[in-house]
Amino acid sequence: MARLIKKASNKIGVAPGSFIFVGTQRTENVHIDAIKFNKDSFEQFDTVDPSACKPLLSDDSVTWINVTGVHDPAVMGQLSEQFDLHPLFIEDMMNTNQRPKFSEFESNFAIILKMLHIDEIKGFVESEQVSIVVGRHHLISFQEAPGDVFKTVRDRIINPSTRIRHRKADYLAFALMDAIVDNYVLSIEYFGDAIESLEERLLRNVKREDASQINMLKREISSLRRIIRPVLEIAIQFERSENHLIEKRTHPFINDLGDHVLQATEAIEIYKDLLNDCFQLYDAAMTHRLNDVMRILTIFSVIFIPLTFIAGVYGTNFKYLPELDYKYAYPIFWAVLIITAIGMLSWFYRKKWL
């Protein structure tokens, strides 16, 4: 659970709007880079000082400021003052347990959601919180650690013929969300392939270790569901918003984004049902295997009941047993035991109990 939900005990009793980081503690410095573009020009800035972010803005361009690391309250406070960021947004942004949400303020609007990474070696999903705040001519994105899924967006910005170069910051926000949602689909497909392979394997041969595999996949699918479902609410709020920063021509793209999120949530529900079917299949197979073992043990017990009876009769301590003095009594005794056992086995076989 610690991998999915970070401890937030240091926020208990603190006033709303306090800049307190909740998440995996980091020691590296906050890194800021920026891209400034319009339909005619493109500039990229690396390692920007927090105090130098505001001067990058201009009325004829869109400036994308990307902040890597949200653990430093001093830097977050400095950016908040420069760009008029609401203290409640900064609080939510620094709390990496924050549920995905869409918020509107006087001079900007903000989106908080999760970005997913698949650890293929360990076989589970890692989530990272991404916060996006959109102003009139700028967009600021905050992420917990280096590495993201925005390479395709950066490549489109470099190309002067793309739509993104002719649009404003609201469309850039849509493009970043779209890249995150596309990565959701890849994550779902990864676990979908694992679930379908597991189902095929269960139909061929059930093993005890399959139970842990089913539980692991159920946990990861539940984690995906918890992360992705709220994004549908965000897409709906984003589309229906009447904020002056969102152009009408951006709404169809946001609506399409909502359709993608809906498809992703439906795929999660399908795979969740498949996992339940896999568990039932595993349980039925293990029960069938146990019944086979019990049937064999029962058959052998039933066979030995008459044999034990015969052996018990002739193993008594009575002095006068007529057959004991007969010359061939011992081989006859064994013949009776063997014939009895073979006869019962034959009968069980004809009944198809073996």
Solvent accessible surface area in square Angstrom, and as a share of the most:
residue,aa,sasa,rsa
1,M,162,0.73
2,A,81,0.63
3,R,67,0.24
4,L,28,0.14
5,I,82,0.42
6,K,39,0.17
7,K,175,0.74
8,A,40,0.31
9,S,83,0.53
10,N,79,0.41
11,K,41,0.17
12,I,141,0.72
13,G,85,0.82
14,V,58,0.33
15,A,67,0.52
16,P,114,0.72
17,G,15,0.15
18,S,30,0.19
19,F,57,0.24
20,I,40,0.20
21,F,15,0.06
22,V,1,0.01
23,G,15,0.14
24,T,79,0.46
25,Q,132,0.58
26,R,72,0.26
27,T,138,0.80
28,E,82,0.37
29,N,136,0.70
30,V,26,0.15
31,H,67,0.30
32,I,3,0.01
33,D,28,0.15
34,A,1,0.01
35,I,5,0.03
36,K,39,0.16
37,F,1,0.01
38,N,32,0.16
39,K,121,0.51
40,D,118,0.61
41,S,55,0.36
42,F,63,0.26
43,E,90,0.40
44,Q,111,0.50
45,F,57,0.24
46,D,106,0.55
47,T,98,0.57
48,V,20,0.11
49,D,83,0.43
50,P,26,0.16
51,S,65,0.42
52,A,43,0.33
53,C,0,0.00
54,K,95,0.40
55,P,102,0.64
56,L,27,0.13
57,L,42,0.21
58,S,32,0.21
59,D,120,0.62
60,D,105,0.55
61,S,9,0.06
62,V,11,0.07
63,T,0,0.00
64,W,3,0.01
65,I,0,0.00
66,N,6,0.03
67,V,0,0.00
68,T,16,0.09
69,G,3,0.02
70,V,4,0.03
71,H,27,0.12
72,D,47,0.24
73,P,62,0.39
74,A,78,0.61
75,V,22,0.13
76,M,0,0.00
77,G,15,0.14
78,Q,71,0.31
79,L,0,0.00
80,S,12,0.08
81,E,150,0.67
82,Q,34,0.15
83,F,10,0.04
84,D,98,0.51
85,L,6,0.03
86,H,73,0.33
87,P,64,0.40
88,L,79,0.40
89,F,5,0.02
90,I,0,0.00
91,E,25,0.11
92,D,25,0.13
93,M,2,0.01
94,M,0,0.00
95,N,22,0.11
96,T,4,0.02
97,N,45,0.23
98,Q,31,0.14
99,R,131,0.48
100,P,8,0.05
101,K,69,0.29
102,F,20,0.08
103,S,24,0.16
104,E,88,0.39
105,F,51,0.21
106,E,169,0.76
107,S,52,0.34
108,N,3,0.02
109,F,0,0.00
110,A,2,0.01
111,I,0,0.00
112,I,3,0.02
113,L,0,0.00
114,K,16,0.07
115,M,0,0.00
116,L,0,0.00
117,H,67,0.30
118,I,46,0.23
119,D,39,0.20
120,E,127,0.57
121,I,171,0.87
122,K,139,0.59
123,G,13,0.12
124,F,33,0.14
125,V,2,0.01
126,E,64,0.29
127,S,30,0.19
128,E,13,0.06
129,Q,5,0.02
130,V,0,0.00
131,S,1,0.01
132,I,0,0.00
133,V,1,0.00
134,V,1,0.00
135,G,2,0.02
136,R,140,0.51
137,H,44,0.20
138,H,21,0.09
139,L,0,0.00
140,I,0,0.00
141,S,1,0.00
142,F,1,0.01
143,Q,2,0.01
144,E,13,0.06
145,A,20,0.16
146,P,104,0.66
147,G,47,0.45
148,D,38,0.20
149,V,33,0.19
150,F,0,0.00
151,K,139,0.59
152,T,85,0.49
153,V,0,0.00
154,R,53,0.19
155,D,66,0.34
156,R,76,0.28
157,I,0,0.00
158,I,92,0.47
159,N,67,0.35
160,P,81,0.51
161,S,91,0.59
162,T,29,0.17
163,R,121,0.44
164,I,2,0.01
165,R,9,0.03
166,H,96,0.43
167,R,33,0.12
168,K,101,0.43
169,A,1,0.01
170,D,1,0.01
171,Y,5,0.02
172,L,0,0.00
173,A,0,0.00
174,F,15,0.06
175,A,0,0.00
176,L,0,0.00
177,M,0,0.00
178,D,26,0.14
179,A,11,0.09
180,I,0,0.00
181,V,0,0.00
182,D,69,0.36
183,N,26,0.13
184,Y,0,0.00
185,V,54,0.31
186,L,113,0.56
187,S,2,0.01
188,I,6,0.03
189,E,90,0.40
190,Y,68,0.26
191,F,1,0.00
192,G,0,0.00
193,D,90,0.46
194,A,29,0.23
195,I,0,0.00
196,E,77,0.35
197,S,60,0.39
198,L,1,0.01
199,E,48,0.22
200,E,100,0.45
201,R,76,0.28
202,L,5,0.03
203,L,123,0.61
204,R,178,0.65
205,N,79,0.40
206,V,9,0.05
207,K,91,0.39
208,R,178,0.65
209,E,108,0.49
210,D,3,0.01
211,A,26,0.20
212,S,74,0.48
213,Q,57,0.25
214,I,0,0.00
215,N,80,0.41
216,M,42,0.19
217,L,1,0.01
218,K,75,0.32
219,R,117,0.43
220,E,0,0.00
221,I,1,0.01
222,S,60,0.38
223,S,3,0.02
224,L,0,0.00
225,R,70,0.26
226,R,111,0.41
227,I,3,0.02
228,I,0,0.00
229,R,118,0.43
230,P,7,0.04
231,V,0,0.00
232,L,43,0.21
233,E,84,0.38
234,I,1,0.01
235,A,2,0.02
236,I,67,0.34
237,Q,89,0.40
238,F,0,0.00
239,E,53,0.24
240,R,186,0.68
241,S,11,0.07
242,E,170,0.76
243,N,20,0.10
244,H,117,0.52
245,L,17,0.08
246,I,12,0.06
247,E,42,0.19
248,K,179,0.76
249,R,117,0.43
250,T,0,0.00
251,H,42,0.19
252,P,86,0.54
253,F,50,0.21
254,I,0,0.00
255,N,71,0.36
256,D,65,0.34
257,L,1,0.00
258,G,11,0.11
259,D,63,0.33
260,H,59,0.26
261,V,0,0.00
262,L,79,0.39
263,Q,113,0.50
264,A,4,0.03
265,T,13,0.08
266,E,90,0.40
267,A,27,0.21
268,I,1,0.00
269,E,66,0.29
270,I,106,0.54
271,Y,35,0.13
272,K,73,0.31
273,D,84,0.43
274,L,40,0.20
275,L,1,0.01
276,N,54,0.28
277,D,70,0.37
278,C,0,0.00
279,F,89,0.37
280,Q,118,0.53
281,L,55,0.27
282,Y,27,0.10
283,D,76,0.40
284,A,58,0.45
285,A,27,0.21
286,M,32,0.14
287,T,65,0.38
288,H,115,0.52
289,R,96,0.35
290,L,106,0.52
291,N,78,0.40
292,D,42,0.22
293,V,75,0.43
294,M,101,0.45
295,R,96,0.35
296,I,67,0.34
297,L,101,0.50
298,T,73,0.42
299,I,8,0.04
300,F,105,0.44
301,S,64,0.41
302,V,53,0.31
303,I,6,0.03
304,F,114,0.48
305,I,114,0.58
306,P,36,0.23
307,L,23,0.12
308,T,88,0.51
309,F,140,0.59
310,I,32,0.16
311,A,45,0.35
312,G,41,0.39
313,V,57,0.33
314,Y,83,0.32
315,G,57,0.55
316,T,57,0.33
317,N,155,0.79
318,F,143,0.60
319,K,166,0.70
320,Y,183,0.70
321,L,30,0.15
322,P,111,0.70
323,E,79,0.35
324,L,93,0.46
325,D,137,0.71
326,Y,122,0.46
327,K,163,0.69
328,Y,112,0.43
329,A,22,0.17
330,Y,150,0.57
331,P,71,0.45
332,I,88,0.44
333,F,48,0.20
334,W,119,0.42
335,A,43,0.33
336,V,65,0.37
337,L,18,0.09
338,I,92,0.47
339,I,121,0.61
340,T,36,0.21
341,A,20,0.16
342,I,100,0.51
343,G,38,0.37
344,M,44,0.19
345,L,67,0.33
346,S,46,0.30
347,W,112,0.39
348,F,7,0.03
349,Y,154,0.59
350,R,166,0.60
351,K,100,0.42
352,K,177,0.75
353,W,112,0.39
354,L,87,0.43
